[in-house]
Amino acid sequence: MTPPPDARVDGAAILDRLHTALTRYVVLPTPEATDAVALWIAASHAQPAWAHAPRLVIRAPEKRCGKSRLLDVVEATCHSPLITVNASTAAVYRSIDEDPPTLLVDEADTIFGAARSGDAKEDLRGLLNAGHQRNRPAIRWDAANRSREVLPTFAMAALAGIGTMPDTIEDRSVIIRMRRRINGETVAPYRHRRDRPHLRTLAEELDGWLRPTLEILELAEPVMPVDDRAADTWEPLIAIADHAGRDWPERARHALITMIAEATADETPSLKVQLLIDVRSAFGSSTTALFTKQLLALLNADPEAPWADMGAGGLSARRLADLLHEHGIRSRNVRVPGEQGKGYERADFLDAWRRYCPPIDDPPTGPEDDPALPVGRIETSRRPAHTPAHQG
């Protein structure tokens, strides 16, 4: 039976000490990032209470940005750390149980960025994706014993590396964008033998505060300012902040909103979503139909888009049709003033635009627009920036 929580434990004070430890050894990019890391570490001590296991992605544009040092501090303060730079996926699977360790992967870019990592890369990515949510076990056949093996995957995980991680992992992650220190930004050196014991004492404090309250935390339903996958990922952190009290609930939600906004701004649309965005710009605010040749000319004329690089003639009619097919959008006979031919109607895109494209100030209004108005053109000012990964 879980022992009753000790009302004398000051969780906010423990989080404050963890925050101080982080800033002693590492320069994090923003105060919000520091709060998020502290809450993520604390949440690792209550993993059995959570429905989702958020990932922590620590990435940098270059070496010597402090990502490995931050992972050292996370390792010293999290629950049951299991750190590796080169473990087999099978070994990781068999390290997870009902009270899982906290998986820590350094140099993750050498795994996911390696051209020849093959199936091992996909197996590890599958583990990290599935393990974000409870009740997603892996099933293996043990040929030697002729038996089925059901392996749990649920575990919190932190990954550090240069550059971005796979989209499916970052979509389940709190993302910390490290950057190189400048003159005036100083930290204490971290020595494993000297400093880790002190930090493990802090980990024991976190464990002593949170472990007796697992039943309370499991029932927590914190008010979330976001929804969907972002809410699933951040809910354990917000629950910890609410449990700690004082100023932590406000700080946690501010960190969530700020960092989700950063992640959204840094996100590069998939090729299919980018096509929907650019087609929307091609139609403008009023055009009801475009011939296929008109639409292709507008798309291929944009020097910042990927379409002009698709072969000698740019994006072709066949490739355009293939990319739009999964959204149920097909060419048909359309009419524009004075002419008729194969093309696309605005009305067929409206549902996909609403579901997959970011909003704009004056969104398309539909097929009731005046058909006599001129054909639209690519509006490059509305294109989301194709921003490379950078540090905050």
DODRENKOL-757920 format. One record per residue (C-alpha): z, y, x; residue number from 0. Coordinates in Angstrom, 1 decimal. Example, Ala and Ser with C-alpha at 12.3 -4.5 7.8 and 13.67 -1.06 7.14 Angstrom:
BEGIN
REC      Z      Y      X seq
REC    7.8   -4.5   12.3   0
REC    7.1   -1.1   13.7   1
# end
This chain:
BEGIN
REC      Z      Y      X seq
REC    0.0    0.0    0.0   0
REC   -0.9    3.5    1.3   1
REC    2.3    5.4    2.3   2
REC    2.9    8.7    0.4   3
REC    1.6   11.8    2.1   4
REC    4.1   13.8    4.1   5
REC    4.3   17.3    2.4   6
REC    5.7   18.7    5.6   7
REC    2.4   18.1    7.5   8
REC    0.5   21.4    7.8   9
REC   -3.1   20.4    7.8  10
REC   -4.4   23.9    8.2  11
REC   -2.4   24.2   11.4  12
REC   -3.8   21.0   12.7  13
REC   -7.3   22.2   12.0  14
REC   -6.5   25.5   13.8  15
REC   -5.4   23.6   16.9  16
REC   -8.6   21.5   16.7  17
REC  -10.6   24.7   16.4  18
REC   -8.8   26.1   19.5  19
REC   -9.6   22.9   21.5  20
REC  -13.3   23.2   20.6  21
REC  -13.6   26.8   21.7  22
REC  -11.6   26.0   24.9  23
REC  -14.2   23.6   26.2  24
REC  -17.5   24.6   24.5  25
REC  -19.3   27.8   23.5  26
REC  -20.7   27.0   20.0  27
REC  -23.5   29.0   18.6  28
REC  -21.6   30.6   15.7  29
REC  -18.1   30.7   14.2  30
REC  -19.5   28.8   11.2  31
REC  -20.7   26.0   13.5  32
REC  -17.3   25.8   15.1  33
REC  -15.6   25.4   11.7  34
REC  -18.2   22.8   10.7  35
REC  -17.6   20.7   13.8  36
REC  -13.8   20.9   13.3  37
REC  -14.1   19.8    9.7  38
REC  -16.6   17.0   10.6  39
REC  -14.2   15.6   13.2  40
REC  -11.3   15.7   10.7  41
REC  -13.4   14.0    8.1  42
REC  -14.1   11.1   10.5  43
REC  -10.4   10.2   10.2  44
REC  -10.7    9.7    6.4  45
REC  -14.0    7.7    6.3  46
REC  -12.7    5.0    3.9  47
REC  -12.3    7.8    1.3  48
REC  -15.9    9.1    1.3  49
REC  -19.0    8.1   -0.7  50
REC  -21.2    9.5    2.1  51
REC  -20.9    9.6    5.8  52
REC  -22.4   12.8    7.2  53
REC  -24.2   12.8   10.5  54
REC  -23.6   15.5   13.1  55
REC  -26.7   16.4   15.0  56
REC  -26.0   18.4   18.3  57
REC  -29.3   19.6   19.6  58
REC  -30.6   22.0   22.2  59
REC  -33.9   23.4   23.3  60
REC  -33.2   22.8   27.0  61
REC  -30.7   20.9   29.2  62
REC  -27.4   22.5   30.2  63
REC  -26.7   23.9   26.8  64
REC  -23.3   22.1   26.4  65
REC  -24.4   19.4   23.9  66
REC  -22.9   16.5   26.0  67
REC  -19.7   18.5   26.6  68
REC  -19.4   19.0   22.8  69
REC  -19.9   15.3   22.3  70
REC  -17.1   14.6   24.8  71
REC  -14.7   16.7   22.8  72
REC  -15.9   15.1   19.6  73
REC  -15.3   11.7   21.2  74
REC  -11.8   12.6   22.2  75
REC  -10.7   13.9   18.8  76
REC  -12.6   11.8   16.2  77
REC  -11.5    8.5   14.6  78
REC  -12.2    5.3   16.6  79
REC  -15.0    6.6   18.7  80
REC  -17.9    4.3   19.7  81
REC  -20.0    6.1   22.2  82
REC  -23.2    4.9   23.8  83
REC  -26.4    6.1   25.4  84
REC  -28.2    2.7   25.2  85
REC  -26.8    0.1   22.8  86
REC  -28.9   -2.5   21.0  87
REC  -29.1   -2.0   17.3  88
REC  -27.7   -5.5   16.7  89
REC  -24.6   -4.6   18.7  90
REC  -24.1   -1.4   16.7  91
REC  -24.5   -3.2   13.4  92
REC  -21.8   -5.7   14.4  93
REC  -19.4   -2.9   15.4  94
REC  -19.2   -1.6   11.8  95
REC  -16.6   -2.9    9.4  96
REC  -14.7   -1.7    6.4  97
REC  -12.8    0.8    8.5  98
REC  -15.8    1.9   10.6  99
REC  -15.8    3.5   14.0 100
REC  -17.4    6.9   14.5 101
REC  -20.8    6.3   16.2 102
REC  -21.6    8.7   19.0 103
REC  -25.1    8.6   20.6 104
REC  -25.8   10.8   23.6 105
REC  -29.3   11.4   24.9 106
REC  -30.7   10.6   21.5 107
REC  -34.0   12.3   22.4 108
REC  -34.7    9.5   24.8 109
REC  -34.5    7.0   21.9 110
REC  -36.4    8.8   19.2 111
REC  -38.7   10.8   21.6 112
REC  -39.7    7.7   23.6 113
REC  -43.3    6.7   22.9 114
REC  -42.7    3.0   23.6 115
REC  -39.3    2.5   21.9 116
REC  -41.1    0.7   19.1 117
REC  -39.2   -1.4   16.6 118
REC  -35.8   -0.7   18.2 119
REC  -36.2    3.0   17.4 120
REC  -37.1    2.2   13.7 121
REC  -34.2   -0.3   13.4 122
REC  -31.7    2.3   14.7 123
REC  -33.2    5.0   12.4 124
REC  -32.9    2.6    9.5 125
REC  -29.3    2.0   10.3 126
REC  -28.5    5.7   10.6 127
REC  -30.3    6.5    7.3 128
REC  -28.8    3.6    5.4 129
REC  -25.3    4.2    6.7 130
REC  -25.2    7.7    5.2 131
REC  -24.3    6.1    1.9 132
REC  -22.0    3.3    0.8 133
REC  -23.3    0.0   -0.4 134
REC  -26.4    0.0    1.7 135
REC  -25.8   -3.2    3.8 136
REC  -28.4   -4.8    6.1 137
REC  -29.1   -8.5    5.5 138
REC  -30.0  -10.8    8.3 139
REC  -30.8  -14.5    8.5 140
REC  -28.8  -16.4   11.1 141
REC  -31.2  -19.2   12.1 142
REC  -28.6  -21.0   14.3 143
REC  -26.2  -21.4   11.4 144
REC  -28.8  -21.3    8.6 145
REC  -26.8  -18.7    6.8 146
REC  -27.3  -15.2    5.4 147
REC  -25.4  -12.4    7.2 148
REC  -24.5   -9.2    5.3 149
REC  -23.8   -6.3    7.7 150
REC  -22.2   -3.1    6.6 151
REC  -23.9    0.1    7.7 152
REC  -21.6    2.8    6.4 153
REC  -20.2    5.0    9.3 154
REC  -20.2    8.6   10.4 155
REC  -22.4    9.3   13.4 156
REC  -23.0   12.1   15.8 157
REC  -26.2   12.4   17.9 158
REC  -26.8   14.7   20.8 159
REC  -30.1   15.4   22.4 160
REC  -32.9   17.9   23.3 161
REC  -35.1   18.9   20.5 162
REC  -35.1   17.8   16.9 163
REC  -34.1   14.4   15.6 164
REC  -36.2   12.5   13.0 165
REC  -36.5   14.4    9.7 166
REC  -34.8   11.6    7.8 167
REC  -31.7   11.9   10.0 168
REC  -31.5   15.7   10.1 169
REC  -31.8   15.7    6.3 170
REC  -28.4   13.8    6.3 171
REC  -26.8   15.9    9.0 172
REC  -24.7   18.9    9.8 173
REC  -26.9   20.5   12.5 174
REC  -25.5   22.3   15.5 175
REC  -28.0   24.3   17.5 176
REC  -26.5   24.6   21.0 177
REC  -27.7   27.2   23.5 178
REC  -27.1   28.0   27.1 179
REC  -24.2   30.1   28.0 180
REC  -24.7   33.7   29.3 181
REC  -22.6   35.8   31.6 182
REC  -19.3   36.5   30.0 183
REC  -19.2   33.3   28.0 184
REC  -16.6   31.2   29.8 185
REC  -15.0   27.8   29.0 186
REC  -12.5   25.6   30.7 187
REC  -13.9   22.6   32.7 188
REC  -13.4   19.3   30.9 189
REC  -12.1   16.4   32.9 190
REC  -12.0   13.1   31.1 191
REC   -8.8   11.7   32.8 192
REC   -6.9   15.0   32.6 193
REC   -8.0   16.5   29.2 194
REC   -8.8   13.5   27.0 195
REC   -5.2   12.3   26.6 196
REC   -4.2   15.7   25.2 197
REC   -7.1   15.7   22.8 198
REC   -6.3   12.1   21.7 199
REC   -2.9   13.4   20.8 200
REC   -4.7   15.9   18.5 201
REC   -6.7   13.0   17.1 202
REC   -3.4   11.2   16.3 203
REC   -2.2   14.3   14.5 204
REC   -5.3   14.3   12.4 205
REC   -4.9   10.6   11.7 206
REC   -1.3   11.0   10.7 207
REC   -2.2   13.8    8.3 208
REC   -5.2   12.2    6.6 209
REC   -4.7    8.5    6.6 210
REC   -1.7    8.6    4.2 211
REC   -3.8   10.7    1.8 212
REC   -6.9    8.5    1.6 213
REC   -6.4    7.8   -2.1 214
REC   -6.0   11.5   -2.9 215
REC   -9.2   12.3   -0.9 216
REC  -11.2    9.5   -2.5 217
REC  -10.5   11.2   -5.9 218
REC  -11.4   14.7   -4.7 219
REC  -14.2   16.4   -6.5 220
REC  -14.6   19.7   -4.6 221
REC  -16.7   22.5   -6.1 222
REC  -19.9   22.6   -4.1 223
REC  -22.1   25.7   -3.8 224
REC  -25.1   23.4   -3.1 225
REC  -26.4   20.2   -4.7 226
REC  -28.4   17.0   -4.0 227
REC  -28.5   15.7   -0.4 228
REC  -26.8   18.8    1.1 229
REC  -23.8   18.4   -1.3 230
REC  -23.5   14.7   -0.4 231
REC  -23.5   15.5    3.3 232
REC  -21.0   18.4    3.2 233
REC  -18.7   17.1    0.5 234
REC  -16.3   15.3    2.9 235
REC  -16.0   18.5    5.0 236
REC  -15.3   20.7    1.9 237
REC  -12.8   18.1    0.7 238
REC  -10.9   18.3    4.0 239
REC  -10.9   22.1    3.9 240
REC   -9.5   22.1    0.3 241
REC   -6.9   19.5    1.3 242
REC   -5.8   21.8    4.2 243
REC   -5.7   24.9    2.2 244
REC   -4.9   28.5    3.5 245
REC   -8.2   30.1    4.6 246
REC  -10.1   26.8    5.3 247
REC  -11.7   26.4    1.8 248
REC  -13.3   29.8    2.0 249
REC  -14.4   29.3    5.7 250
REC  -15.8   25.8    4.9 251
REC  -18.0   27.0    2.0 252
REC  -19.2   30.0    4.0 253
REC  -20.2   27.7    6.9 254
REC  -22.0   25.4    4.4 255
REC  -24.1   28.2    2.9 256
REC  -24.8   29.8    6.2 257
REC  -25.8   26.6    8.0 258
REC  -27.9   25.3    5.1 259
REC  -29.8   28.6    5.1 260
REC  -30.4   28.2    8.9 261
REC  -31.6   24.6    8.4 262
REC  -33.9   25.6    5.6 263
REC  -35.4   28.4    7.6 264
REC  -35.9   26.1   10.6 265
REC  -37.5   23.4    8.5 266
REC  -41.2   22.6    9.0 267
REC  -42.9   21.5    5.7 268
REC  -44.7   18.1    5.7 269
REC  -48.5   18.2    5.9 270
REC  -48.7   17.5    2.1 271
REC  -46.2   20.2    1.2 272
REC  -48.0   22.7    3.6 273
REC  -51.2   21.9    1.8 274
REC  -49.7   22.7   -1.6 275
REC  -48.3   26.0   -0.2 276
REC  -51.6   27.0    1.2 277
REC  -53.6   26.0   -1.9 278
REC  -51.1   28.1   -3.9 279
REC  -51.9   31.0   -1.7 280
REC  -55.6   30.3   -2.0 281
REC  -55.4   30.5   -5.8 282
REC  -53.4   33.8   -5.6 283
REC  -51.6   35.0   -8.6 284
REC  -54.4   34.7  -11.2 285
REC  -57.3   32.5  -10.3 286
REC  -57.7   29.6  -12.7 287
REC  -60.2   27.4  -10.8 288
REC  -61.9   27.1   -7.4 289
REC  -64.9   25.1   -6.3 290
REC  -64.0   22.5   -3.7 291
REC  -66.2   24.3   -1.2 292
REC  -64.5   27.6   -1.9 293
REC  -61.0   26.1   -1.5 294
REC  -62.0   24.4    1.8 295
REC  -63.5   27.6    3.2 296
REC  -60.2   29.5    2.4 297
REC  -58.0   26.8    3.9 298
REC  -60.1   26.3    7.1 299
REC  -60.4   30.0    7.7 300
REC  -56.6   30.4    8.3 301
REC  -56.0   30.2   12.1 302
REC  -52.3   29.5   11.7 303
REC  -52.8   26.5    9.5 304
REC  -53.5   22.9   10.7 305
REC  -56.6   22.5    8.6 306
REC  -59.2   24.0   10.9 307
REC  -58.2   21.4   13.6 308
REC  -59.0   18.4   11.5 309
REC  -62.2   17.4   13.1 310
REC  -65.3   19.4   13.9 311
REC  -65.7   20.8   10.4 312
REC  -62.0   21.2    9.6 313
REC  -60.4   19.8    6.5 314
REC  -63.0   17.8    4.5 315
REC  -63.4   17.3    0.8 316
REC  -62.5   13.6    1.2 317
REC  -59.3   14.4    3.2 318
REC  -58.3   17.1    0.8 319
REC  -58.6   14.6   -2.1 320
REC  -56.6   12.0   -0.2 321
REC  -53.8   14.4    0.5 322
REC  -53.6   15.6   -3.1 323
REC  -53.9   12.1   -4.6 324
REC  -50.2   11.2   -4.6 325
REC  -49.4   14.3   -6.6 326
REC  -51.8   13.2   -9.3 327
REC  -54.2   16.1   -8.5 328
REC  -57.9   15.3   -8.6 329
REC  -61.1   17.3   -8.5 330
REC  -63.1   17.7  -11.7 331
REC  -66.0   19.7  -13.1 332
REC  -64.7   23.3  -13.2 333
REC  -66.2   26.6  -14.3 334
REC  -65.9   30.0  -12.6 335
REC  -67.8   33.1  -13.9 336
REC  -71.4   32.2  -14.1 337
REC  -71.2   28.8  -12.3 338
REC  -70.1   25.2  -12.8 339
REC  -69.4   22.5  -10.2 340
REC  -66.8   20.2   -8.6 341
REC  -63.5   21.8   -7.9 342
REC  -59.8   22.1   -8.8 343
REC  -58.0   23.8  -11.6 344
REC  -54.9   25.8  -11.2 345
REC  -53.1   24.1  -14.1 346
REC  -53.2   20.7  -12.2 347
REC  -51.1   22.2   -9.4 348
REC  -48.4   23.9  -11.4 349
REC  -46.0   21.0  -11.6 350
REC  -46.3   20.1   -7.9 351
REC  -45.9   23.8   -6.9 352
REC  -42.6   24.0   -8.8 353
REC  -41.2   20.8   -7.4 354
REC  -42.2   20.9   -3.8 355
REC  -43.0   24.5   -2.7 356
REC  -40.5   27.3   -1.9 357
REC  -40.4   30.0   -4.5 358
REC  -42.3   33.2   -4.1 359
REC  -41.8   36.7   -5.5 360
REC  -44.6   36.4   -8.0 361
REC  -45.2   32.7   -8.7 362
REC  -48.3   31.4  -10.4 363
REC  -48.1   31.9  -14.1 364
REC  -50.6   29.3  -15.4 365
REC  -54.0   28.7  -17.0 366
REC  -53.6   31.5  -19.4 367
REC  -54.4   34.0  -16.7 368
REC  -57.6   36.1  -17.2 369
REC  -60.5   33.9  -15.9 370
REC  -62.5   37.0  -15.2 371
REC  -60.3   38.0  -12.4 372
REC  -61.6   37.4   -8.9 373
REC  -61.1   34.3   -6.8 374
REC  -57.9   34.4   -4.7 375
REC  -57.5   34.3   -1.0 376
REC  -55.1   32.9    1.5 377
REC  -52.0   35.0    1.7 378
REC  -50.8   34.4    5.2 379
REC  -47.8   36.8    4.8 380
REC  -46.3   34.3    2.4 381
REC  -46.6   31.3    4.6 382
REC  -43.3   29.9    5.8 383
REC  -43.1   30.5    9.6 384
REC  -44.2   27.5   11.6 385
REC  -41.1   27.9   13.8 386
REC  -40.4   25.5   16.6 387
REC  -36.9   24.1   17.0 388
REC  -34.6   26.8   18.4 389
REC  -31.0   27.5   18.9 390
REC  -29.0   29.8   16.6 391
# end
